[in-house]
């Protein structure tokens, strides 16, 4: 079992490296799409924790089946899809924001998971077990233990502080919204609300549903729907926060 093959600092090192790899992948894709630098992720630093959790989940659950490629694919597909849905639901419940969006794809469930992304998780599990795991194994066994420990401490401190500040910022933002008139609150929410390229109608539908959960100085039902061009502008403005 992989948990028994490495020391705790080595396991944490792999976790943080997966967080870094996820950030590089997502930020690169978004930057190329928007044709400007985009810092992806809920946190501000160069790491996305869900990739660390997902990477370690793949290794822990899939490596015992490394002699059966189909089993690796299936276990990775199911486990990562469940993880993606759970994290999406948790983040939306806590912050009332959607941090990724599959509404532009067919065969989705609540825009948190999709058939296409699930198939991709299966392929990524194969890559993780048969390619990346060997590379990571070589790195953690070659790297100086002092370097690994120092990297773990630096990343743990940075991510802890970043998480506290980011959550505090989200709470402060919601409290700020409640004190504003509806029009101003709507504009601020539009600028901050995460939009990731789903159909305009779907985005407006989710946006209005989100507004209905908030208490403003005027009744939301009496206000106009957000204009389509506002939603479109929000897609670019809010990508930096994502």
C-alpha positions as CSV (number, residue, x, y, z in Angstrom):
1,X,0.0,0.0,0.0
2,X,1.4,3.4,-1.0
3,X,0.8,4.9,2.4
4,X,3.2,2.4,3.9
5,X,5.9,2.8,1.2
6,X,6.7,6.5,2.0
7,X,7.3,8.6,5.0
8,X,4.8,11.4,6.0
9,X,7.1,14.2,4.6
10,X,7.4,12.3,1.3
11,X,3.6,11.9,1.1
12,X,3.0,15.5,1.9
13,X,5.6,16.4,-0.7
14,X,3.7,14.5,-3.4
15,X,0.5,16.1,-2.3
16,X,1.9,19.6,-2.7
17,X,3.5,18.9,-6.0
18,X,0.1,17.7,-7.3
19,X,-1.4,21.0,-6.0
20,X,1.3,22.9,-8.0
21,X,0.8,20.8,-11.2
22,X,-3.0,21.4,-11.0
23,X,-2.5,25.1,-10.7
24,X,-0.1,25.2,-13.7
25,X,-2.5,23.2,-15.8
26,X,-5.6,25.2,-15.0
27,X,-3.9,28.6,-15.1
28,X,-2.2,27.8,-18.5
29,X,-5.5,26.7,-20.1
30,X,-7.4,29.7,-18.8
31,X,-4.7,32.2,-19.7
32,X,-4.5,30.8,-23.3
33,X,-8.3,30.9,-23.5
34,X,-8.7,34.5,-22.2
35,X,-5.4,35.6,-23.9
36,X,-4.1,37.2,-20.6
37,X,-2.6,35.9,-17.4
38,X,-5.2,34.1,-15.2
39,X,-4.6,32.9,-11.7
40,X,-6.9,29.9,-11.3
41,X,-8.2,28.5,-8.0
42,X,-9.9,29.6,-4.9
43,X,-6.6,30.5,-3.3
44,X,-4.2,33.2,-4.4
45,X,-1.0,31.1,-4.5
46,X,0.3,28.7,-7.2
47,X,-1.6,25.7,-5.9
48,X,-5.0,24.1,-6.1
49,X,-5.7,21.8,-3.2
50,X,-8.3,19.6,-5.0
51,X,-5.6,18.4,-7.4
52,X,-3.5,17.4,-4.5
53,X,-6.4,15.5,-2.9
54,X,-7.3,14.0,-6.3
55,X,-3.8,13.0,-7.1
56,X,-3.3,11.3,-3.8
57,X,-6.7,9.6,-4.1
58,X,-5.8,8.2,-7.5
59,X,-2.5,6.8,-6.2
60,X,-3.9,5.3,-3.0
61,X,-7.0,3.8,-4.6
62,X,-5.6,2.9,-8.1
63,X,-2.1,1.6,-7.5
64,X,-3.3,-1.6,-5.8
65,X,-4.9,-2.4,-9.2
66,X,-1.8,-1.5,-11.3
67,X,-1.8,-5.0,-12.9
68,X,-5.3,-4.4,-14.3
69,X,-5.6,-1.3,-16.5
70,X,-9.3,-1.5,-16.7
71,X,-9.7,-1.6,-12.9
72,X,-7.3,1.5,-12.6
73,X,-9.5,3.4,-15.1
74,X,-12.8,2.5,-13.5
75,X,-11.6,3.1,-9.9
76,X,-10.1,6.5,-10.9
77,X,-13.2,7.5,-12.9
78,X,-15.6,6.8,-10.0
79,X,-13.5,8.1,-7.1
80,X,-12.5,11.3,-8.8
81,X,-16.1,12.0,-10.0
82,X,-17.4,11.5,-6.5
83,X,-14.6,13.8,-5.2
84,X,-15.4,16.5,-7.8
85,X,-19.1,16.5,-6.9
86,X,-18.5,16.5,-3.2
87,X,-16.0,19.4,-3.3
88,X,-18.2,21.3,-5.7
89,X,-21.3,20.9,-3.5
90,X,-19.3,21.8,-0.4
91,X,-17.8,25.0,-1.9
92,X,-21.1,26.1,-3.3
93,X,-22.8,25.5,0.1
94,X,-20.2,27.5,1.9
95,X,-19.7,30.4,-0.4
96,X,-22.8,30.3,-2.7
97,X,-20.5,30.4,-5.7
98,X,-19.9,27.9,-8.5
99,X,-16.2,27.4,-9.0
100,X,-16.4,25.3,-12.1
101,X,-19.1,24.9,-14.7
102,X,-20.0,22.1,-17.1
103,X,-23.2,23.6,-18.4
104,X,-21.7,23.9,-21.9
105,X,-21.4,20.1,-22.1
106,X,-23.9,17.3,-22.5
107,X,-24.7,14.7,-19.9
108,X,-24.0,16.7,-16.7
109,X,-25.4,16.6,-13.2
110,X,-26.0,20.0,-11.6
111,X,-23.1,21.3,-13.7
112,X,-20.7,20.0,-11.1
113,X,-19.8,16.8,-12.9
114,X,-20.1,15.6,-16.5
115,X,-19.6,12.4,-18.5
116,X,-16.7,13.9,-20.4
117,X,-14.9,15.0,-17.3
118,X,-15.4,11.6,-15.7
119,X,-14.0,9.9,-18.7
120,X,-11.0,12.2,-18.5
121,X,-10.5,11.3,-14.8
122,X,-10.2,7.7,-15.8
123,X,-7.6,8.5,-18.4
124,X,-5.7,10.7,-16.0
125,X,-5.7,7.8,-13.5
126,X,-4.0,5.6,-16.1
127,X,-1.4,8.4,-16.7
128,X,-1.0,8.9,-12.9
129,X,-0.4,5.2,-12.1
130,X,1.7,4.2,-15.2
131,X,3.7,7.4,-15.8
132,X,3.6,10.1,-13.2
133,X,3.8,7.8,-10.2
134,X,7.2,6.4,-11.4
135,X,8.5,10.0,-11.9
136,X,7.2,11.0,-8.4
137,X,8.7,7.9,-6.8
138,X,12.1,8.8,-8.4
139,X,11.9,12.4,-7.2
140,X,11.0,11.7,-3.5
141,X,13.7,9.0,-3.3
142,X,16.3,11.1,-4.9
143,X,15.6,14.5,-3.2
144,X,17.3,15.4,0.0
145,X,15.0,14.7,3.0
146,X,15.9,18.2,4.4
147,X,14.7,19.8,1.2
148,X,11.5,17.8,1.2
149,X,10.8,18.8,4.8
150,X,11.5,22.5,4.2
151,X,9.2,22.4,1.1
152,X,6.5,20.8,3.1
153,X,6.7,23.4,5.9
154,X,6.8,26.3,3.5
155,X,3.8,25.0,1.5
156,X,1.8,24.1,4.6
157,X,2.3,27.6,6.1
158,X,1.5,29.4,2.8
159,X,-1.6,27.4,2.1
160,X,-2.9,27.7,5.6
161,X,-2.5,31.5,5.7
162,X,-3.9,31.8,2.1
163,X,-6.9,29.7,3.1
164,X,-7.7,31.8,6.2
165,X,-7.4,35.0,4.2
166,X,-9.5,33.8,1.3
167,X,-12.3,32.5,3.5
168,X,-12.3,35.7,5.5
169,X,-12.4,37.7,2.2
170,X,-15.4,35.7,1.0
171,X,-17.3,36.2,4.3
172,X,-16.5,39.9,4.3
173,X,-17.7,40.2,0.7
174,X,-21.0,38.6,1.4
175,X,-21.5,40.9,4.4
176,X,-20.6,43.9,2.3
177,X,-23.3,42.9,-0.3
178,X,-26.0,42.8,2.3
179,X,-25.4,46.5,3.1
180,X,-25.7,47.7,-0.5
181,X,-28.7,48.6,-2.6
182,X,-29.7,45.9,-5.1
183,X,-28.3,47.5,-8.2
184,X,-24.9,48.0,-6.7
185,X,-24.9,44.6,-5.1
186,X,-25.8,43.0,-8.4
187,X,-23.0,44.7,-10.2
188,X,-20.5,43.6,-7.5
189,X,-21.8,40.1,-7.6
190,X,-21.6,40.0,-11.4
191,X,-17.9,41.0,-11.2
192,X,-17.0,38.5,-8.6
193,X,-19.3,35.5,-9.5
194,X,-17.3,32.7,-11.2
195,X,-18.4,32.2,-14.8
196,X,-16.6,29.5,-16.8
197,X,-18.1,29.5,-20.3
198,X,-21.5,27.8,-19.9
199,X,-24.5,28.8,-22.0
200,X,-25.7,32.4,-21.3
201,X,-29.2,31.2,-20.3
202,X,-27.7,28.7,-17.8
203,X,-25.4,31.4,-16.3
204,X,-28.2,33.9,-15.9
205,X,-30.4,31.2,-14.4
206,X,-27.8,30.3,-11.8
207,X,-27.0,34.0,-11.2
208,X,-30.6,34.8,-10.4
209,X,-30.9,31.8,-8.2
210,X,-27.9,33.0,-6.3
211,X,-29.4,36.5,-6.0
212,X,-32.6,35.1,-4.6
213,X,-30.7,33.7,-1.6
214,X,-29.3,37.1,-0.6
215,X,-31.2,39.8,1.4
216,X,-30.9,43.3,-0.1
217,X,-32.5,46.6,0.5
218,X,-35.0,45.9,-2.2
219,X,-36.9,42.7,-3.2
220,X,-34.9,40.7,-5.8
221,X,-38.2,39.7,-7.5
222,X,-38.9,43.4,-8.3
223,X,-35.5,43.9,-10.0
224,X,-34.6,43.4,-13.6
225,X,-32.6,40.3,-14.7
226,X,-28.9,40.9,-15.2
227,X,-28.1,41.9,-18.7
228,X,-26.4,39.4,-21.0
229,X,-23.5,41.7,-21.6
230,X,-22.9,42.0,-17.9
231,X,-22.8,38.3,-17.6
232,X,-20.4,38.1,-20.5
233,X,-18.1,40.7,-18.9
234,X,-18.2,38.9,-15.6
235,X,-16.8,35.8,-17.3
236,X,-13.5,37.6,-18.0
237,X,-13.4,39.8,-14.8
238,X,-14.1,36.9,-12.4
239,X,-11.7,34.5,-14.0
240,X,-8.8,36.1,-12.1
241,X,-10.5,35.3,-8.8
242,X,-11.1,31.7,-9.9
